[in-house]
Amino acid sequence: MTARTLEPFDPDVVRPWKLGDGPRAALLIHGFASTPPELRRLGDVLAANGFRCQAPVLPGHGTTPHDLERTRWQDWAACVETAFDDLAAETDDVMVVGQSMGGTLALHLAAHDLRVRAVATLAAPVWLSGPLAPLLPLLKRVVRWHRAGDDVDLWHPEAVEELHSYGIRPTRSIDELRRLCAVVRNELAEIRAPVLVIHGERDRSIDPRCAREITRRLVGSAHVELELLPRSGHAISVDVDRDSVNAQILQWFERFAPAVRAAAAAGQ
């Protein structure tokens, strides 16, 4: 569902969630103007396979666009850091996955925190497309709101009901996303964690070429994989390839949990 008004969401629908109690952990980060439900299917899969999962609500999200307007990208990044610290206090094996801006925030975290065991990104931007993107620093001063269009790029359009995102977005906040992308684009070489990069080729929100740019700049990571999905649109976690994507992320995370593997081997 995409809210077309400035009225608040039902807090019971978009609240943060925790799942599982396994020996490994996964932090799931939703996208710009969106909410944790968009990653709930992935959380269910990970929790069923031994991961304790946490999906926070980023500041300004899950309430009203007015609240989003009052936040900055540093607020979103700080929320991610706090949630990661909570999981890292419980286990040494913490993975991070994010959709759209959540993927960009996951990369930002990994660039600054060597405790991140592995990363998966879904349709993460490292730049914003369109003729108005370079004008955002000026545009935000004269145009307060941007209304999302009705053109849904999903293979299964009805899957948009799982997103619970703002249909009206503050132009100032879109510029904050642009600023975040610029910062992370220059941080990618600092990342040492393994990174799985997934992008839908039908994506009309974030240019799929971002995925190739991310992988090209990840020169410091020894394990980088790129997966382009011909059928999927922007919201990969709810679209046609969601089941195979969830399985791929699970396999990626299981590959990079050495402490868990060592403990399992010692118990045999």
URGI-V122210 format. One record per residue. N is the residue number from 0. PHI is phi in whole degrees, -180 to 180 (999 if undefined). PSI is psi as a letter, one per 30 degrees, with the letter a starting at -180 (* if undefined). D_CENTER is the distance of its C-alpha to the mean C-alpha in Angstrom with 1 decimal. Layout:
n=N phi=PHI psi=PSI d_center=D_CENTER
n=N phi=PHI psi=PSI d_center=D_CENTER
This chain:
n=0 phi=999 psi=k d_center=17.9
n=1 phi=-115 psi=j d_center=17.6
n=2 phi=-75 psi=k d_center=19.8
n=3 phi=-95 psi=g d_center=22.3
n=4 phi=-124 psi=l d_center=23.9
n=5 phi=-93 psi=g d_center=23.5
n=6 phi=-72 psi=l d_center=24.3
n=7 phi=-72 psi=l d_center=22.1
n=8 phi=-73 psi=l d_center=20.1
n=9 phi=-69 psi=j d_center=21.7
n=10 phi=-63 psi=f d_center=20.4
n=11 phi=-70 psi=f d_center=21.1
n=12 phi=-81 psi=e d_center=18.7
n=13 phi=-109 psi=g d_center=15.6
n=14 phi=-67 psi=l d_center=16.3
n=15 phi=-66 psi=l d_center=14.2
n=16 phi=-141 psi=l d_center=15.2
n=17 phi=-130 psi=k d_center=16.3
n=18 phi=-139 psi=k d_center=17.5
n=19 phi=78 psi=l d_center=19.7
n=20 phi=-147 psi=h d_center=22.0
n=21 phi=-76 psi=a d_center=22.0
n=22 phi=-79 psi=f d_center=22.7
n=23 phi=-116 psi=l d_center=19.2
n=24 phi=-137 psi=l d_center=15.9
n=25 phi=-139 psi=k d_center=12.2
n=26 phi=-99 psi=k d_center=9.7
n=27 phi=-114 psi=k d_center=6.9
n=28 phi=-115 psi=k d_center=4.5
n=29 phi=-77 psi=l d_center=4.7
n=30 phi=-93 psi=a d_center=5.1
n=31 phi=-61 psi=k d_center=8.4
n=32 phi=67 psi=g d_center=11.4
n=33 phi=-110 psi=a d_center=9.9
n=34 phi=-150 psi=l d_center=10.3
n=35 phi=-56 psi=e d_center=9.8
n=36 phi=-55 psi=f d_center=12.1
n=37 phi=-65 psi=f d_center=9.7
n=38 phi=-113 psi=g d_center=8.7
n=39 phi=-66 psi=e d_center=12.3
n=40 phi=-60 psi=e d_center=13.8
n=41 phi=-65 psi=e d_center=11.9
n=42 phi=-60 psi=e d_center=12.7
n=43 phi=-61 psi=e d_center=16.3
n=44 phi=-66 psi=e d_center=16.6
n=45 phi=-65 psi=e d_center=15.5
n=46 phi=-63 psi=e d_center=17.7
n=47 phi=-70 psi=f d_center=20.5
n=48 phi=-120 psi=h d_center=20.5
n=49 phi=91 psi=g d_center=21.0
n=50 phi=-111 psi=k d_center=17.7
n=51 phi=-89 psi=k d_center=17.4
n=52 phi=-114 psi=k d_center=14.0
n=53 phi=-136 psi=k d_center=12.7
n=54 phi=-129 psi=j d_center=10.2
n=55 phi=-79 psi=l d_center=11.2
n=56 phi=-96 psi=k d_center=11.5
n=57 phi=-67 psi=k d_center=10.7
n=58 phi=-53 psi=k d_center=14.2
n=59 phi=84 psi=f d_center=15.6
n=60 phi=-105 psi=l d_center=13.4
n=61 phi=75 psi=g d_center=15.0
n=62 phi=-127 psi=c d_center=18.4
n=63 phi=-140 psi=l d_center=19.7
n=64 phi=-59 psi=f d_center=19.0
n=65 phi=-61 psi=e d_center=21.7
n=66 phi=-65 psi=e d_center=19.7
n=67 phi=-61 psi=e d_center=16.8
n=68 phi=-61 psi=f d_center=19.5
n=69 phi=-88 psi=f d_center=20.6
n=70 phi=-105 psi=l d_center=17.5
n=71 phi=-126 psi=l d_center=16.6
n=72 phi=-63 psi=f d_center=13.6
n=73 phi=-65 psi=f d_center=15.4
n=74 phi=-67 psi=e d_center=15.2
n=75 phi=-65 psi=e d_center=11.4
n=76 phi=-65 psi=e d_center=11.6
n=77 phi=-65 psi=e d_center=14.5
n=78 phi=-62 psi=e d_center=13.0
n=79 phi=-62 psi=e d_center=10.5
n=80 phi=-62 psi=e d_center=13.6
n=81 phi=-65 psi=e d_center=15.7
n=82 phi=-64 psi=e d_center=13.7
n=83 phi=-65 psi=e d_center=13.7
n=84 phi=-59 psi=e d_center=17.4
n=85 phi=-61 psi=e d_center=18.1
n=86 phi=-72 psi=e d_center=17.0
n=87 phi=-67 psi=f d_center=18.7
n=88 phi=-73 psi=f d_center=21.8
n=89 phi=-103 psi=f d_center=22.1
n=90 phi=-157 psi=l d_center=21.4
n=91 phi=-82 psi=f d_center=21.3
n=92 phi=-106 psi=i d_center=18.8
n=93 phi=-117 psi=k d_center=15.3
n=94 phi=-101 psi=l d_center=12.4
n=95 phi=-133 psi=k d_center=8.7
n=96 phi=-134 psi=k d_center=5.9
n=97 phi=-144 psi=k d_center=2.2
n=98 phi=-106 psi=k d_center=2.8
n=99 phi=56 psi=b d_center=4.9
n=100 phi=-57 psi=f d_center=5.2
n=101 phi=-60 psi=e d_center=2.4
n=102 phi=-68 psi=e d_center=3.5
n=103 phi=-65 psi=e d_center=6.5
n=104 phi=-66 psi=e d_center=6.8
n=105 phi=-63 psi=e d_center=6.7
n=106 phi=-67 psi=e d_center=9.3
n=107 phi=-61 psi=e d_center=11.1
n=108 phi=-62 psi=e d_center=11.6
n=109 phi=-64 psi=f d_center=12.9
n=110 phi=-70 psi=f d_center=15.1
n=111 phi=-113 psi=f d_center=16.8
n=112 phi=-133 psi=j d_center=16.9
n=113 phi=-72 psi=f d_center=18.7
n=114 phi=-75 psi=f d_center=18.2
n=115 phi=-64 psi=j d_center=14.8
n=116 phi=-80 psi=e d_center=16.2
n=117 phi=-163 psi=l d_center=13.7
n=118 phi=-129 psi=k d_center=10.2
n=119 phi=-133 psi=k d_center=8.5
n=120 phi=-119 psi=k d_center=6.3
n=121 phi=-121 psi=j d_center=6.4
n=122 phi=58 psi=h d_center=8.0
n=123 phi=-78 psi=k d_center=6.9
n=124 phi=-88 psi=k d_center=9.7
n=125 phi=-125 psi=g d_center=12.3
n=126 phi=-160 psi=l d_center=14.8
n=127 phi=-106 psi=k d_center=15.4
n=128 phi=-93 psi=l d_center=18.1
n=129 phi=104 psi=l d_center=21.2
n=130 phi=-67 psi=f d_center=24.5
n=131 phi=-88 psi=f d_center=23.5
n=132 phi=-56 psi=e d_center=20.6
n=133 phi=-67 psi=f d_center=23.2
n=134 phi=-91 psi=f d_center=25.0
n=135 phi=-56 psi=e d_center=22.3
n=136 phi=-58 psi=e d_center=24.0
n=137 phi=-91 psi=e d_center=27.1
n=138 phi=-61 psi=e d_center=25.8
n=139 phi=-65 psi=f d_center=24.2
n=140 phi=-83 psi=f d_center=27.7
n=141 phi=-120 psi=f d_center=29.3
n=142 phi=-124 psi=j d_center=26.8
n=143 phi=-80 psi=e d_center=25.0
n=144 phi=-120 psi=k d_center=22.9
n=145 phi=-120 psi=k d_center=21.2
n=146 phi=-100 psi=k d_center=21.4
n=147 phi=-65 psi=k d_center=19.0
n=148 phi=-76 psi=l d_center=21.2
n=149 phi=-90 psi=f d_center=22.2
n=150 phi=-79 psi=j d_center=21.5
n=151 phi=-94 psi=k d_center=19.0
n=152 phi=-94 psi=g d_center=17.9
n=153 phi=-74 psi=k d_center=17.2
n=154 phi=-63 psi=e d_center=19.8
n=155 phi=-109 psi=j d_center=20.2
n=156 phi=-57 psi=e d_center=20.2
n=157 phi=-67 psi=f d_center=20.8
n=158 phi=-67 psi=f d_center=17.3
n=159 phi=-61 psi=f d_center=16.2
n=160 phi=-66 psi=f d_center=17.9
n=161 phi=-86 psi=f d_center=15.1
n=162 phi=-87 psi=e d_center=12.6
n=163 phi=51 psi=i d_center=14.6
n=164 phi=-116 psi=l d_center=13.5
n=165 phi=-70 psi=k d_center=15.9
n=166 phi=-85 psi=f d_center=18.2
n=167 phi=-115 psi=k d_center=19.6
n=168 phi=-123 psi=k d_center=17.6
n=169 phi=-66 psi=k d_center=19.4
n=170 phi=-60 psi=e d_center=20.2
n=171 phi=-61 psi=e d_center=20.1
n=172 phi=-73 psi=e d_center=16.4
n=173 phi=-62 psi=e d_center=15.7
n=174 phi=-67 psi=e d_center=17.7
n=175 phi=-63 psi=e d_center=15.7
n=176 phi=-63 psi=e d_center=12.6
n=177 phi=-58 psi=e d_center=15.2
n=178 phi=-65 psi=e d_center=16.3
n=179 phi=-60 psi=e d_center=13.0
n=180 phi=-59 psi=e d_center=12.8
n=181 phi=-63 psi=e d_center=16.4
n=182 phi=-66 psi=e d_center=16.1
n=183 phi=-68 psi=e d_center=13.4
n=184 phi=-55 psi=e d_center=15.4
n=185 phi=-87 psi=f d_center=18.3
n=186 phi=-98 psi=f d_center=16.7
n=187 phi=-60 psi=e d_center=15.7
n=188 phi=-66 psi=f d_center=19.2
n=189 phi=-84 psi=f d_center=19.1
n=190 phi=-76 psi=k d_center=16.5
n=191 phi=-108 psi=f d_center=18.6
n=192 phi=-69 psi=l d_center=16.2
n=193 phi=-65 psi=k d_center=16.0
n=194 phi=-132 psi=k d_center=13.0
n=195 phi=-103 psi=k d_center=12.4
n=196 phi=-113 psi=j d_center=11.2
n=197 phi=-124 psi=k d_center=11.1
n=198 phi=-149 psi=k d_center=11.8
n=199 phi=-86 psi=k d_center=14.0
n=200 phi=-77 psi=f d_center=17.2
n=201 phi=-90 psi=g d_center=17.8
n=202 phi=-63 psi=k d_center=14.9
n=203 phi=-110 psi=g d_center=16.7
n=204 phi=-96 psi=e d_center=14.0
n=205 phi=-123 psi=k d_center=12.7
n=206 phi=-58 psi=k d_center=15.4
n=207 phi=-58 psi=f d_center=15.1
n=208 phi=-65 psi=f d_center=17.0
n=209 phi=-58 psi=e d_center=14.0
n=210 phi=-62 psi=e d_center=13.3
n=211 phi=-69 psi=e d_center=16.9
n=212 phi=-65 psi=e d_center=16.9
n=213 phi=-61 psi=e d_center=14.2
n=214 phi=-64 psi=e d_center=16.3
n=215 phi=-65 psi=e d_center=19.4
n=216 phi=-89 psi=f d_center=18.6
n=217 phi=-83 psi=i d_center=17.5
n=218 phi=-78 psi=f d_center=21.2
n=219 phi=-93 psi=f d_center=21.1
n=220 phi=-97 psi=k d_center=19.3
n=221 phi=-79 psi=f d_center=21.8
n=222 phi=-131 psi=j d_center=19.4
n=223 phi=-134 psi=k d_center=17.2
n=224 phi=-130 psi=k d_center=16.8
n=225 phi=-120 psi=k d_center=15.9
n=226 phi=-130 psi=j d_center=15.8
n=227 phi=-105 psi=k d_center=16.4
n=228 phi=-109 psi=j d_center=16.9
n=229 phi=-62 psi=f d_center=19.9
n=230 phi=-94 psi=f d_center=19.5
n=231 phi=-82 psi=k d_center=15.9
n=232 phi=-93 psi=a d_center=14.7
n=233 phi=-71 psi=e d_center=11.5
n=234 phi=-85 psi=i d_center=10.1
n=235 phi=-59 psi=e d_center=10.5
n=236 phi=-66 psi=f d_center=9.9
n=237 phi=-119 psi=f d_center=13.0
n=238 phi=-90 psi=a d_center=15.0
n=239 phi=-62 psi=e d_center=18.0
n=240 phi=-97 psi=g d_center=16.6
n=241 phi=-59 psi=e d_center=14.4
n=242 phi=-67 psi=e d_center=17.1
n=243 phi=-69 psi=e d_center=17.5
n=244 phi=-66 psi=e d_center=13.8
n=245 phi=-59 psi=e d_center=13.6
n=246 phi=-66 psi=e d_center=16.9
n=247 phi=-67 psi=e d_center=15.8
n=248 phi=-66 psi=e d_center=12.9
n=249 phi=-58 psi=e d_center=15.5
n=250 phi=-63 psi=e d_center=18.0
n=251 phi=-63 psi=e d_center=16.0
n=252 phi=-68 psi=e d_center=15.4
n=253 phi=-65 psi=f d_center=19.1
n=254 phi=-68 psi=f d_center=20.3
n=255 phi=-121 psi=h d_center=19.3
n=256 phi=-134 psi=i d_center=20.7
n=257 phi=-61 psi=e d_center=24.2
n=258 phi=-66 psi=e d_center=25.3
n=259 phi=-68 psi=e d_center=24.8
n=260 phi=-64 psi=e d_center=26.7
n=261 phi=-65 psi=e d_center=29.4
n=262 phi=-65 psi=e d_center=29.9
n=263 phi=-66 psi=e d_center=30.1
n=264 phi=-66 psi=e d_center=32.7
n=265 phi=-66 psi=f d_center=34.7
n=266 phi=-84 psi=f d_center=35.0
n=267 phi=-82 psi=* d_center=36.5
